[in-house]
Amino acid sequence: MIRDGAYARKIGDQGKMTERRTARRYDLSLPVIIRIPVENQPSPRSGKTRDISTRGLYFTIDHDLGAGAELDITLTLPSEVTRGSEVFIRAMGKVVRVDKRNDDGNSRVGVAAVIERYEIIRNEPVSQ
């Protein structure tokens, strides 16, 4: 069995990988603000999610990150998703995988991160 943050994969009898996620994943493209707490410069970096769950997320960003890096993540779930008011989420997590993407001159990288803890805040934006 291979564990990678929010999901686990098991190699079956015929050598095929069977994915067994521990949390439902939602394909959502949302703006995300990423801070790296251990850096001296707390300047936020903007990215965009590809998918999220209560245990992790995958996002793209213009800044290269290393596996194991700690993250301070801020995102907003719009009212179309929540069927009510906007919901602001502040999470702490760690990078588990980085996918380098330099195709078409695009320097964005894909980042898979596990969420270690999060806080849901309704009707008030998280300070940036």
DSSP file (Angstrom, degrees, kcal/mol; ACC not computed):
  #  RESIDUE AA STRUCTURE BP1 BP2  ACC     N-H-->O    O-->H-N    N-H-->O    O-->H-N    TCO  KAPPA ALPHA  PHI   PSI    X-CA   Y-CA   Z-CA
    1    1 A M              0   0    0      0, 0.0     2,-0.5     0, 0.0     9,-0.2   0.000 360.0 360.0 360.0 136.5    0.0    0.0    0.0
    2    2 A I  E     -A    9   0A   0      7,-3.1     7,-2.7     2,-0.0     2,-0.4  -0.947 360.0-158.8-111.1 125.5    1.3    3.5   -0.9
    3    3 A R  E     +A    8   0A   0     -2,-0.5     5,-0.2     5,-0.2     2,-0.2  -0.894  16.1 171.0-106.9 134.6    0.2    6.4    1.2
    4    4 A D  E >   -A    7   0A   0      3,-2.5     3,-0.9    -2,-0.4     2,-0.7  -0.653  57.3 -81.7-141.4  78.9    0.3   10.0   -0.1
    5    5 A G  T 3  S+     0   0    0      1,-0.3    -1,-0.1    -2,-0.2    51,-0.1  -0.465 117.3  17.3  68.1-107.5   -1.4   12.4    2.2
    6    6 A A  T 3  S+     0   0    0     -2,-0.7    16,-1.9   107,-0.1    17,-0.5   0.440 126.2  38.8 -85.6  -0.2   -5.1   12.4    1.6
    7    7 A Y  E <   -AB   4  21A   0     -3,-0.9    -3,-2.5    14,-0.2     2,-0.4  -0.964  60.5-147.6-146.7 164.9   -5.3    9.1   -0.2
    8    8 A A  E     -AB   3  20A   0     12,-1.2    12,-3.8    -2,-0.3     2,-0.4  -0.974   8.5-156.4-131.3 146.6   -3.9    5.6   -0.4
    9    9 A R  E     -AB   2  19A   0     -7,-2.7    -7,-3.1    -2,-0.4     2,-0.4  -0.975   6.7-160.0-123.2 138.7   -3.3    3.3   -3.3
   10   10 A K  E     - B   0  18A   0      8,-2.6     8,-2.5    -2,-0.4     2,-0.7  -0.953  17.6-130.5-119.8 136.6   -3.1   -0.5   -3.1
   11   11 A I  E     - B   0  17A   0     -2,-0.4     6,-0.2     6,-0.2     5,-0.0  -0.770  31.8-149.0 -87.0 119.6   -1.5   -2.8   -5.6
   12   12 A G    >   -     0   0    0      4,-2.8     3,-1.6    -2,-0.7    -1,-0.1  -0.012  32.4 -82.9 -80.4-174.5   -4.0   -5.5   -6.5
   13   13 A D  T 3  S+     0   0    0      1,-0.3    -1,-0.1     2,-0.1    -2,-0.0   0.807 128.6  47.2 -60.7 -33.3   -3.4   -9.1   -7.5
   14   14 A Q  T 3  S-     0   0    0      2,-0.1    -1,-0.3     1,-0.0     3,-0.1   0.199 121.3-102.5 -98.2  16.1   -2.9   -8.3  -11.1
   15   15 A G  S <  S+     0   0    0     -3,-1.6     2,-0.3     1,-0.3    -2,-0.1   0.541  76.8 138.5  80.1   6.7   -0.4   -5.4  -10.4
   16   16 A K        -     0   0    0      1,-0.0    -4,-2.8    -5,-0.0     2,-0.4  -0.628  55.3-119.2 -86.9 144.3   -3.0   -2.6  -11.0
   17   17 A M  E     -B   11   0A   0     -2,-0.3     2,-0.5    -6,-0.2    -6,-0.2  -0.689  24.0-163.2 -82.6 130.5   -3.2    0.4   -8.7
   18   18 A T  E     -B   10   0A   0     -8,-2.5    -8,-2.6    -2,-0.4     2,-0.4  -0.970  13.1-141.5-114.4 119.6   -6.5    0.8   -6.9
   19   19 A E  E     -B    9   0A   0     -2,-0.5     2,-0.4   -10,-0.2   -10,-0.2  -0.644  17.8-176.5 -85.2 133.7   -7.0    4.2   -5.4
   20   20 A R  E     -B    8   0A   0    -12,-3.8   -12,-1.2    -2,-0.4     2,-0.1  -0.748  10.7-166.0-129.6  84.3   -8.7    4.4   -2.0
   21   21 A R  E     -B    7   0A   0     -2,-0.4   -14,-0.2   -14,-0.2     3,-0.1  -0.398  16.0-149.7 -71.2 146.5   -9.2    8.0   -1.1
   22   22 A T  S    S+     0   0    0    -16,-1.9     2,-0.3     1,-0.2   -15,-0.1   0.542  81.5  34.4 -93.7  -7.8  -10.0    8.8    2.5
   23   23 A A  S    S-     0   0    0    -17,-0.5    -1,-0.2    30,-0.0     2,-0.1  -0.997  91.7-100.5-145.3 145.4  -12.1   11.9    1.7
   24   24 A R        -     0   0    0     -2,-0.3    30,-0.4    -3,-0.1     2,-0.4  -0.424  37.5-141.4 -66.1 136.0  -14.3   12.9   -1.3
   25   25 A R        -     0   0    0     28,-0.1     2,-0.5    -2,-0.1    28,-0.2  -0.818   9.3-155.4-103.3 138.9  -12.5   15.1   -3.8
   26   26 A Y  B     -C   52   0B   0     26,-3.2    26,-2.3    -2,-0.4     2,-1.2  -0.961  17.1-132.2-116.9 126.9  -14.3   18.1   -5.5
   27   27 A D        +     0   0    0     -2,-0.5     2,-0.4    24,-0.2    24,-0.3  -0.651  47.4 155.4 -76.8  99.0  -13.1   19.4   -8.9
   28   28 A L        -     0   0    0     -2,-1.2     2,-0.9    22,-0.4    -2,-0.1  -0.993  37.4-154.4-133.1 128.2  -13.1   23.1   -8.1
   29   29 A S        +     0   0    0     -2,-0.4    21,-0.2    19,-0.1    30,-0.1  -0.866  37.9 153.4-100.8 101.4  -11.0   25.9   -9.7
   30   30 A L        -     0   0    0     -2,-0.9    19,-2.9    19,-0.1     2,-0.1  -0.941  49.6-101.8-129.3 147.9  -10.8   28.6   -7.1
   31   31 A P  E     -D   48   0B   0      0, 0.0    45,-0.7     0, 0.0     2,-0.4  -0.461  42.5-169.3 -64.8 141.7   -8.2   31.3   -6.3
   32   32 A V  E     -DE  47  75B   0     15,-2.0    15,-2.7    43,-0.1     2,-0.5  -0.992  16.6-146.6-135.7 142.6   -5.9   30.3   -3.5
   33   33 A I  E     -DE  46  74B   0     41,-2.9    41,-2.3    -2,-0.4     2,-0.4  -0.946  18.5-165.0-110.5 126.7   -3.4   32.3   -1.5
   34   34 A I  E     -DE  45  73B   0     11,-3.2    11,-2.6    -2,-0.5     2,-0.4  -0.934   9.1-178.7-117.0 131.4   -0.3   30.4   -0.3
   35   35 A R  E     - E   0  72B   0     37,-2.3    37,-2.8    -2,-0.4     3,-0.1  -0.967  21.8-142.6-122.3 144.8    2.1   31.6    2.4
   36   36 A I    >   -     0   0    0     -2,-0.4     3,-1.7     7,-0.3    35,-0.2  -0.907  13.3-158.6-105.8 104.3    5.2   29.6    3.4
   37   37 A P  T 3  S+     0   0    0      0, 0.0    -1,-0.1     0, 0.0    34,-0.1   0.753  85.5  56.5 -58.1 -29.1    5.5   30.2    7.2
   38   38 A V  T 3  S+     0   0    0     32,-0.3     2,-0.2    -3,-0.1    33,-0.0   0.612  86.4  95.7 -83.5 -10.0    9.2   29.4    7.5
   39   39 A E  S <  S-     0   0    0     -3,-1.7    -3,-0.0     1,-0.1     0, 0.0  -0.525  76.6-133.0 -77.9 147.9   10.3   32.0    5.0
   40   40 A N  S    S+     0   0    0     -2,-0.2    -1,-0.1     1,-0.1    -2,-0.0   0.793  96.2  66.5 -69.1 -28.1   11.4   35.4    6.3
   41   41 A Q        -     0   0    0      1,-0.1    -5,-0.3     2,-0.1    -2,-0.1  -0.848  67.8-165.6 -97.2 109.9    9.2   37.1    3.7
   42   42 A P        +     0   0    0      0, 0.0    -1,-0.1     0, 0.0    -2,-0.1   0.148  36.2 144.9 -81.5  23.9    5.6   36.4    4.5
   43   43 A S        -     0   0    0      1,-0.1    -7,-0.3    -7,-0.1    -2,-0.1  -0.426  49.0-124.1 -66.6 130.2    4.5   37.7    1.0
   44   44 A P        -     0   0    0      0, 0.0     2,-0.4     0, 0.0    -9,-0.2  -0.365  16.7-147.0 -73.8 153.5    1.5   35.7   -0.2
   45   45 A R  E     -D   34   0B   0    -11,-2.6   -11,-3.2    -2,-0.1     2,-0.3  -0.967  13.2-133.4-119.7 137.5    1.6   33.9   -3.5
   46   46 A S  E     +D   33   0B   0     -2,-0.4    16,-0.6   -13,-0.2     2,-0.2  -0.706  34.5 153.0 -94.2 141.7   -1.5   33.4   -5.7
   47   47 A G  E     -DF  32  61B   0    -15,-2.7   -15,-2.0    -2,-0.3     2,-0.4  -0.767  35.5-116.0-145.0-168.8   -2.5   30.2   -7.2
   48   48 A K  E     -DF  31  60B   0     12,-1.9    12,-2.6   -17,-0.2     2,-0.1  -0.991  23.4-127.2-142.5 131.6   -5.6   28.3   -8.4
   49   49 A T  E     - F   0  59B   0    -19,-2.9    10,-0.3    -2,-0.4     3,-0.1  -0.415  15.2-172.6 -74.4 151.9   -7.0   25.0   -7.1
   50   50 A R  E    S-     0   0B   0      8,-3.5   -22,-0.4     1,-0.5     2,-0.3   0.688  76.0 -10.4-104.9 -41.8   -7.7   22.1   -9.4
   51   51 A D  E     - F   0  58B   0      7,-1.3     7,-2.6   -24,-0.3    -1,-0.5  -0.986  63.8-167.2-155.0 155.2   -9.4   20.0   -6.7
   52   52 A I  E     +CF  26  57B   0    -26,-2.3   -26,-3.2    -2,-0.3     2,-0.3  -0.965   8.2 172.0-141.8 157.6  -10.0   20.0   -3.0
   53   53 A S        -     0   0    0      3,-2.5     3,-0.2    -2,-0.3   -28,-0.1  -0.878  52.6 -93.0-147.5 179.8  -11.2   17.8   -0.2
   54   54 A T  S    S+     0   0    0    -30,-0.4     3,-0.1    -2,-0.3   -29,-0.1   0.647 126.2  42.5 -72.6 -12.6  -11.2   18.0    3.6
   55   55 A R  S    S-     0   0    0      1,-0.2    60,-2.5   -31,-0.2     2,-0.3   0.531 124.9 -18.5-110.5 -10.0   -7.9   16.2    3.7
   56   56 A G  E     - G   0 114B   0     58,-0.3    -3,-2.5    -3,-0.2     2,-0.3  -0.992  49.9-142.5-176.7 177.2   -6.0   17.9    0.8
   57   57 A L  E     -FG  52 113B   0     56,-2.2    56,-2.9    -2,-0.3     2,-0.4  -0.984  10.4-140.4-154.6 161.6   -5.9   19.9   -2.3
   58   58 A Y  E     +FG  51 112B   0     -7,-2.6    -8,-3.5    -2,-0.3    -7,-1.3  -0.998  32.6 163.7-125.3 129.9   -4.1   20.2   -5.6
   59   59 A F  E     -FG  49 111B   0     52,-2.4    52,-3.3    -2,-0.4     2,-0.4  -0.944  31.5-128.0-142.2 162.5   -3.2   23.7   -6.9
   60   60 A T  E     +FG  48 110B   0    -12,-2.6   -12,-1.9    -2,-0.3     2,-0.3  -0.885  30.2 169.8-112.0 148.1   -1.0   25.4   -9.5
   61   61 A I  E     -FG  47 109B   0     48,-2.0    48,-3.0    -2,-0.4   -14,-0.2  -0.981  41.7-124.4-153.6 155.0    1.3   28.3   -8.6
   62   62 A D  S    S+     0   0    0    -16,-0.6     2,-0.4    -2,-0.3   -15,-0.1   0.438  89.6  80.0 -82.8   0.5    4.1   30.3  -10.3
   63   63 A H  S    S-     0   0    0     46,-0.1     2,-0.3     0, 0.0    46,-0.2  -0.917  81.8-122.9-115.8 132.5    6.5   29.5   -7.5
   64   64 A D        -     0   0    0     -2,-0.4     2,-0.3    44,-0.1    -2,-0.1  -0.543  31.2-170.7 -72.7 132.8    8.4   26.2   -7.1
   65   65 A L        -     0   0    0     -2,-0.3     2,-0.3    -4,-0.1    -4,-0.0  -0.892  15.5-128.3-121.2 153.4    7.8   24.5   -3.8
   66   66 A G    >   -     0   0    0     -2,-0.3     3,-2.1     1,-0.1    29,-0.3  -0.767  32.5 -95.5-102.5 148.5    9.6   21.5   -2.3
   67   67 A A  T 3  S+     0   0    0     -2,-0.3    29,-0.2     1,-0.3     3,-0.1  -0.358 113.2  28.6 -57.1 135.9    8.0   18.4   -0.9
   68   68 A G  T 3  S+     0   0    0     27,-2.9    -1,-0.3     1,-0.3    28,-0.1   0.242  84.6 143.0  94.3 -11.9    7.6   18.7    2.8
   69   69 A A    <   -     0   0    0     -3,-2.1    26,-2.2    25,-0.1    -1,-0.3  -0.374  52.0-122.1 -63.6 136.6    7.3   22.5    2.8
   70   70 A E  E     - H   0  94B   0     24,-0.2     2,-0.4    -3,-0.1   -32,-0.3  -0.580  30.9-158.8 -79.4 143.4    4.8   23.8    5.3
   71   71 A L  E     - H   0  93B   0     22,-3.0    22,-2.2    -2,-0.2     2,-0.5  -0.953  22.5-155.6-128.9 144.2    1.9   25.9    3.9
   72   72 A D  E     -EH  35  92B   0    -37,-2.8   -37,-2.3    -2,-0.4     2,-0.4  -0.985  30.6-166.4-111.6 113.8   -0.5   28.5    5.2
   73   73 A I  E     -EH  34  91B   0     18,-3.3    18,-3.1    -2,-0.5     2,-0.4  -0.871  14.6-178.0-113.8 132.7   -3.5   28.3    2.8
   74   74 A T  E     +EH  33  90B   0    -41,-2.3   -41,-2.9    -2,-0.4     2,-0.3  -0.996  14.1 157.0-128.9 128.5   -6.4   30.7    2.3
   75   75 A L  E     -EH  32  89B   0     14,-2.3    14,-3.1    -2,-0.4     2,-0.5  -0.977  30.5-134.3-146.4 162.5   -9.3   30.2    0.0
   76   76 A T  E     - H   0  88B   0    -45,-0.7    12,-0.2    -2,-0.3    10,-0.0  -0.971   7.9-149.6-120.6 125.4  -12.9   31.3   -0.5
   77   77 A L  E     - H   0  87B   0     10,-3.5    10,-2.4    -2,-0.5     5,-0.1  -0.850  30.2-131.8 -88.6 118.8  -15.7   29.0   -1.4
   78   78 A P    >>  -     0   0    0      0, 0.0     4,-2.0     0, 0.0     3,-1.4  -0.206  20.4-105.9 -71.1 163.3  -18.2   31.1   -3.4
   79   79 A S  H 3>>S+     0   0    0      1,-0.3     4,-1.9     2,-0.2     5,-0.7   0.773 118.4  65.0 -60.3 -27.1  -21.9   31.3   -2.7
   80   80 A E  H 345S+     0   0    0      1,-0.2    -1,-0.3     2,-0.2     5,-0.0   0.820 109.0  39.8 -64.5 -29.8  -22.5   29.1   -5.8
   81   81 A V  H <45S+     0   0    0     -3,-1.4    -2,-0.2     1,-0.1    -1,-0.2   0.878 121.8  39.7 -84.3 -42.7  -20.7   26.3   -4.1
   82   82 A T  H  <5S-     0   0    0     -4,-2.0    -2,-0.2     2,-0.1     3,-0.2   0.629  96.1-134.5 -84.3 -13.5  -22.0   26.8   -0.6
   83   83 A R  T  <5S+     0   0    0     -4,-1.9     2,-0.2     1,-0.3    -3,-0.2   0.849  86.8  43.0  58.7  35.4  -25.6   27.6   -1.7
   84   84 A G  S   <S-     0   0    0     -5,-0.7    -1,-0.3     1,-0.2     2,-0.1  -0.619 111.4 -17.2-165.7-132.9  -25.5   30.4    0.8
   85   85 A S  S    S-     0   0    0     -2,-0.2    -1,-0.2    -3,-0.2    -3,-0.1  -0.456  80.3 -80.2 -87.6 165.3  -23.0   33.0    1.7
   86   86 A E        -     0   0    0     -2,-0.1    37,-1.4    -3,-0.1     2,-0.5  -0.297  42.9-147.6 -59.6 148.1  -19.3   32.9    0.8
   87   87 A V  E     -HI  77 122B   0    -10,-2.4   -10,-3.5    35,-0.2     2,-0.4  -0.989   3.9-151.0-123.8 126.3  -17.2   30.7    3.1
   88   88 A F  E     -HI  76 121B   0     33,-3.1    33,-3.5    -2,-0.5     2,-0.5  -0.806  11.5-162.9 -98.0 135.4  -13.6   31.6    3.9
   89   89 A I  E     -HI  75 120B   0    -14,-3.1   -14,-2.3    -2,-0.4     2,-0.5  -0.972   9.5-171.5-123.9 130.5  -11.2   28.7    4.7
   90   90 A R  E     +HI  74 119B   0     29,-2.4    29,-2.6    -2,-0.5     2,-0.3  -0.988  19.7 173.6-118.5 125.0   -7.8   29.0    6.4
   91   91 A A  E     -HI  73 118B   0    -18,-3.1   -18,-3.3    -2,-0.5     2,-0.4  -0.932  27.2-146.9-134.6 154.4   -5.8   25.9    6.5
   92   92 A M  E     +HI  72 117B   0     25,-2.7    24,-2.5    -2,-0.3    25,-1.7  -0.968  38.3 141.4-116.3 137.1   -2.3   24.6    7.4
   93   93 A G  E     -HI  71 115B   0    -22,-2.2   -22,-3.0    -2,-0.4     2,-0.3  -0.869  39.8-111.9-157.3-171.0   -0.8   21.9    5.4
   94   94 A K  E     -HI  70 114B   0     20,-2.0    20,-2.5    -2,-0.3     2,-0.3  -0.990  29.6-110.6-139.1 145.2    2.3   20.3    3.8
   95   95 A V  E     + I   0 113B   0    -26,-2.2   -27,-2.9    -2,-0.3    18,-0.3  -0.598  32.4 173.2 -72.5 129.2    3.4   19.7    0.3
   96   96 A V  E     +     0   0B   0     16,-3.1     2,-0.3     1,-0.4    17,-0.2   0.626  66.5  10.3-109.1 -21.8    3.4   16.0   -0.6
   97   97 A R  E     - I   0 112B   0     15,-1.7    15,-2.7   -31,-0.1     2,-0.4  -0.979  56.1-157.8-157.7 143.8    4.2   16.2   -4.3
   98   98 A V  E     - I   0 111B   0     -2,-0.3     2,-0.7    13,-0.2    13,-0.2  -0.993   6.9-160.7-125.9 126.7    5.3   18.8   -6.9
   99   99 A D  E     - I   0 110B   0     11,-3.5    11,-3.0    -2,-0.4     2,-0.3  -0.919  16.1-142.7-106.9 111.0    4.6   18.4  -10.6
  100  100 A K  E     - I   0 109B   0     -2,-0.7     2,-0.4     9,-0.2     9,-0.2  -0.560  19.0-174.0 -73.9 131.4    6.9   20.6  -12.7
  101  101 A R        +     0   0    0      7,-0.7    -2,-0.0    -2,-0.3    -1,-0.0  -0.914  23.4 151.8-131.8 106.0    5.1   22.0  -15.8
  102  102 A N    >   +     0   0    0     -2,-0.4     3,-0.9     5,-0.1     2,-0.1   0.076  32.1 131.6-117.6  21.8    7.2   23.9  -18.3
  103  103 A D  G >  S+     0   0    0      1,-0.2     3,-2.0     2,-0.2    -2,-0.0  -0.481  73.3  10.1 -77.3 148.3    5.1   23.2  -21.3
  104  104 A D  G 3  S-     0   0    0      1,-0.3    -1,-0.2    -2,-0.1     3,-0.1   0.763 129.8 -66.8  57.0  29.8    4.0   26.1  -23.6
  105  105 A G  G <  S+     0   0    0     -3,-0.9     2,-0.5     1,-0.2    -1,-0.3   0.587  97.8 142.0  72.4   8.7    6.4   28.4  -21.8
  106  106 A N    <   -     0   0    0     -3,-2.0    -1,-0.2     1,-0.1    -3,-0.1  -0.739  35.5-168.4 -88.1 123.6    4.3   28.2  -18.7
  107  107 A S        +     0   0    0     -2,-0.5    -6,-0.1    -5,-0.1    -1,-0.1   0.342  44.4 125.3 -94.1   7.8    6.4   28.1  -15.5
  108  108 A R        -     0   0    0     -8,-0.1    -7,-0.7   -48,-0.1     2,-0.3  -0.344  46.7-151.5 -67.1 147.2    3.5   27.1  -13.2
  109  109 A V  E     -GI  61 100B   0    -48,-3.0   -48,-2.0    -9,-0.2     2,-0.4  -0.903  11.4-127.2-116.8 149.6    4.0   24.0  -11.1
  110  110 A G  E     -GI  60  99B   0    -11,-3.0   -11,-3.5    -2,-0.3     2,-0.4  -0.808  26.2-164.3 -94.6 136.8    1.3   21.7   -9.8
  111  111 A V  E     -GI  59  98B   0    -52,-3.3   -52,-2.4    -2,-0.4     2,-0.5  -0.981  12.4-160.9-129.2 126.0    1.3   21.1   -6.0
  112  112 A A  E     -GI  58  97B   0    -15,-2.7   -16,-3.1    -2,-0.4   -15,-1.7  -0.910  22.8-179.9 -99.7 128.1   -0.4   18.3   -4.1
  113  113 A A  E     -GI  57  95B   0    -56,-2.9   -56,-2.2    -2,-0.5     2,-0.4  -0.973  24.8-135.9-132.8 144.9   -0.8   19.2   -0.4
  114  114 A V  E     -GI  56  94B   0    -20,-2.5   -20,-2.0    -2,-0.4     2,-0.6  -0.802  22.2-132.4 -94.5 139.3   -2.2   17.4    2.6
  115  115 A I  E     - I   0  93B   0    -60,-2.5   -22,-0.3    -2,-0.4     3,-0.1  -0.835  22.5-179.2 -93.8 122.1   -4.3   19.6    5.0
  116  116 A E  E     -     0   0B   0    -24,-2.5     2,-0.3    -2,-0.6   -23,-0.2   0.806  69.8  -9.8 -90.5 -34.2   -3.3   19.1    8.6
  117  117 A R  E     - I   0  92B   0    -25,-1.7   -25,-2.7     2,-0.0    -1,-0.4  -0.972  64.8-172.8-159.3 154.0   -5.9   21.4   10.1
  118  118 A Y  E     - I   0  91B   0     -2,-0.3     2,-0.4   -27,-0.2   -27,-0.2  -0.979  13.3-148.6-149.2 161.5   -8.4   24.0    8.9
  119  119 A E  E     - I   0  90B   0    -29,-2.6   -29,-2.4    -2,-0.3     2,-0.5  -0.998  12.4-147.1-133.1 132.4  -10.8   26.6   10.1
  120  120 A I  E     - I   0  89B   0     -2,-0.4     2,-0.5   -31,-0.2   -31,-0.2  -0.888  15.4-173.4-103.9 127.4  -14.0   27.7    8.4
  121  121 A I  E     - I   0  88B   0    -33,-3.5   -33,-3.1    -2,-0.5     2,-0.4  -0.979   9.2-152.5-124.1 120.8  -15.0   31.3    8.7
  122  122 A R  E     - I   0  87B   0     -2,-0.5   -35,-0.2   -35,-0.2   -36,-0.1  -0.743  69.4  -4.5 -96.2 140.6  -18.4   32.5    7.4
  123  123 A N  S    S+     0   0    0    -37,-1.4    -1,-0.2    -2,-0.4   -36,-0.1   0.546 111.3  84.5  63.5  12.5  -19.1   36.0    6.2
  124  124 A E  S    S-     0   0    0     -3,-0.3   -36,-0.2   -38,-0.1    -3,-0.1  -0.940  74.9-126.0-145.7 123.7  -15.8   37.5    7.1
  125  125 A P        -     0   0    0      0, 0.0     2,-0.4     0, 0.0    -3,-0.1  -0.300  27.1-112.6 -66.8 149.8  -12.7   37.5    4.9
  126  126 A V        -     0   0    0     -5,-0.1   -37,-0.1     1,-0.1   -52,-0.0  -0.676  40.8-107.0 -78.6 132.5   -9.4   36.1    6.3
  127  127 A S              0   0    0     -2,-0.4    -1,-0.1     1,-0.1    -3,-0.0  -0.328 360.0 360.0 -63.7 141.6   -6.9   39.0    6.6
  128  128 A Q              0   0    0     -3,-0.0    -1,-0.1   -84,-0.0    -2,-0.0   0.410 360.0 360.0-105.3 360.0   -4.1   38.8    4.0
